[in-house]
Amino acid sequence: MTSIAKENLSIEQKSATEGDFEKVQELLKQQSSAVDQLILHRLSSDVVLINQLGAYIINSGGKRLRPMIVLLSALASGYQGDKHVLLAAVIEFIHTATLLHDDVVDSSDMRRGKATANELWGNEASVLVGDFLYSRSFEMMVEAGNMRVMDILSHTTNNIAEGEVMQLLNINEPDISEQSYDEVIRAKTAILFEAAARIGAVISEKDIDIEQALASYGQHLGVAFQLVDDLLDYSSSSEALGKNVGDDLAEGKPTLPLIHAMQHANESDRELLGEAIRSGGLDKINEVIAIIESTGSLAYTSQRASEEAELAKQALSNVPDSIYKDAMITLADFSVQRLY
């Protein structure tokens, strides 16, 4: 959704978008509550700092989208056990560990509208508690008693780490291709969405066609979600976004709005964008946003996100109809209509 489209989005439409997401939350209320209780229980440690920092980041207002995908995938597959609750918590622990590490790497001071853990406790504590959450997640995976799930999640965490290193190599580099950007977001973001959707089918012992359909849904949803995140960084407000607007530029990250603008701007504007990416910081943020808007780069990013969301929904065509499948479709729509 472009900034212009956001300005024209009516209060009723905003309420409908948020209302649909809230309906999915209500559908999963009992299961999500069990996930939250398990998360808090498994955060427990004899080390007080781990309890404090872990609880702070876990309870800092995230949408819990990835655990929701585990629950919905399993329920849409007809799962009757309780391992989906355990694995939903595992997915959230992995995600939270990546956030702790990312904020240190990016020197971020705000996330979800609150100070980051590294801002409050320091980089060393954030990295080490992130390691604790990773190791705790693997302890919990073992409890699931499913080697296929272990295989999926171990490869997933490895791919996330590779994606983060790939992104690090792209920092302050203005000549990144859209293909390289795609490789990064599929590795660092979409792969966890894919794993969350896939393991619901695996524990339900569904055939490979259904498993792959759900995995494809997760991957496309993850790409759409990251594209919108990158779009919002140039078109939202700090209050709505929960972090500083322009953080990507400040960190020298060439995300899709910048990459597209670099490819379609005139020579003088390309020079300005290139220098802004190389130097980082926000000295030229207003000029950068103006170029991104004038080149149609926000609209292009929005279009690509919508295409990915549609592919996510199409991937579910062979999954049996149910209220849980409907909820997965709702999440795909929410991923591109959200304002935060």
C-alpha positions, -999 to 999 in steps of 0.1 A, spaced: 0 0 0 15 33 -10 16 64 13 -10 80 -9 -32 50 -6 -27 51 32 -39 87 34 -70 77 15 -77 46 36 -109 54 55 -114 49 92 -139 22 84 -115 3 62 -87 6 88 -111 -8 114 -122 -36 91 -86 -46 85 -78 -46 122 -111 -62 130 -104 -92 106 -71 -98 123 -88 -96 157 -113 -123 146 -84 -146 138 -70 -139 173 -104 -147 188 -105 -179 168 -72 -190 183 -77 -174 217 -76 -207 237 -47 -221 218 -27 -189 218 -32 -186 255 -17 -220 259 12 -209 238 17 -178 259 16 -197 291 42 -222 278 64 -194 266 64 -178 301 70 -212 318 99 -221 295 115 -187 298 122 -195 335 158 -196 345 178 -195 377 196 -165 361 175 -134 370 187 -114 340 175 -140 316 140 -139 332 139 -101 331 153 -96 296 135 -126 280 101 -116 296 106 -80 284 111 -89 248 85 -117 247 58 -94 263 66 -63 243 35 -63 221 43 -84 190 16 -98 168 26 -134 174 20 -140 137 44 -168 133 30 -189 162 -5 -182 148 7 -198 115 18 -229 132 -15 -233 150 -36 -225 119 -16 -248 97 -20 -277 121 -57 -271 127 -63 -267 89 -46 -301 85 -70 -317 110 -44 -321 138 -58 -335 171 -29 -334 194 -11 -307 214 24 -306 199 13 -276 177 12 -255 209 48 -266 218 60 -259 183 43 -225 181 63 -216 212 95 -229 196 89 -207 166 83 -176 188 115 -183 207 135 -186 175 120 -154 162 126 -135 195 163 -147 195 167 -133 160 152 -99 171 176 -97 201 206 -104 178 193 -81 150 189 -51 173 225 -55 184 238 -58 148 216 -28 137 223 -7 169 186 -3 172 172 16 201 134 12 196 112 -18 186 74 -21 189 72 13 204 96 5 233 133 7 240 151 -24 227 166 -49 251 201 -39 241 193 -2 248 183 -12 283 206 -40 292 235 -37 267 246 -56 237 264 -84 257 233 -94 276 211 -92 245 233 -115 225 237 -140 253 199 -141 261 193 -146 224 216 -176 226 196 -189 256 164 -186 236 179 -205 206 192 -233 229 159 -235 248 140 -237 215 161 -268 205 154 -284 239 117 -280 232 121 -293 197 135 -326 211 103 -329 233 82 -329 201 97 -363 193 97 -357 156 130 -359 136 114 -343 106 105 -313 126 140 -311 140 154 -313 105 132 -285 92 138 -262 121 176 -268 123 179 -260 86 156 -230 91 178 -214 119 209 -220 97 193 -202 68 182 -173 89 218 -169 101 230 -170 64 204 -144 55 215 -121 82 252 -124 70 241 -117 34 222 -86 46 253 -75 65 274 -78 34 249 -55 16 251 -27 41 262 7 26 262 -9 -8 241 11 -33 244 -13 -62 224 -42 -49 201 -59 -74 165 -68 -67 174 -104 -70 200 -101 -42 175 -84 -20 150 -112 -27 175 -138 -17 181 -120 16 145 -116 27 136 -152 17 165 -164 39 162 -141 69 124 -136 71 103 -159 48 120 -191 58 106 -190 93 71 -183 80 76 -213 57 88 -235 85 59 -225 107 34 -234 81 52 -266 70 55 -282 105 17 -279 110 13 -303 81 42 -325 92 28 -332 127 -6 -339 111 11 -365 89 -4 -349 57 8 -360 23 36 -341 6 12 -321 -16 -5 -305 14 28 -300 32 43 -282 2 11 -262 -3 13 -249 33 50 -243 31 45 -223 -1 18 -203 16 42 -195 45 71 -185 22 49 -161 1 33 -147 32 68 -141 47 80 -122 16 48 -101 16 52 -93 53 89 -82 48 81 -61 17 54 -42 37 79 -37 66 103 -22 42 76 -1 26 64 12 60 99 23 69 94 52 44 57 58 46 45 53 81 50 72 114 72 62 144 41 59 166 23 35 141 55 16 132 68 11 167 103 20 156 121 50 141 110 58 106 140 57 82 159 31 103 168 11 72 184 41 56 201 51 88 216 16 89 226 18 52 203 -10 43 193 -10 6 157 -23 8 134 -26 -22 121 10 -22 156 23 -24 167 -4 -49 138 4 -72 144 42 -68 181 37 -77 171 20 -109 146 46 -120 158 79 -107 177 105 -128 215 107 -125 216 134 -99 190 117 -77 209 84 -81 240 101 -68 221 114 -38 206 80 -30 239 63 -35 257 87 -11 228 83 15 232 45 14 270 46 16 271 70 45 239 59 64 223 83 87 192 105 82 206 138 70 190 134 36 158 115 47 134 140 33 151 141 -1 153 103 -2 116 99 6 108 124 -21 128 105 -47 113 72 -36 78 86 -40 86 103 -74 100 71 -89 69 51 -79 90 29 -57 65 27 -29 38 17 -53 61 -9 -69 70 -23 -35 33 -24 -25 24 -41 -58 50 -68 -52 37 -74 -17 2 -78 -30 14 -103 -56 31 -123 -29 0 -123 -7 -21 -135 -37 4 -163 -43 1 -172 -6 -37 -175 -9 -35 -194 -42 -11 -219 -25 -40 -230 -3 -62 -241 -31 -57 -278 -25 -60 -274 13 -95 -286 25 -119 -257 33 -123 -248 70 -125 -218 92 -87 -222 98 -80 -220 61 -102 -189 59 -82 -174 88 -49 -181 69 -64 -162 39 -73 -133 63 -37 -132 75 -25 -129 39 -47 -99 34 -37 -84 67 -1 -87 58 -4 -62 30 -31 -40 44 -16 -34 78 -3 0 89 21 -12 115 
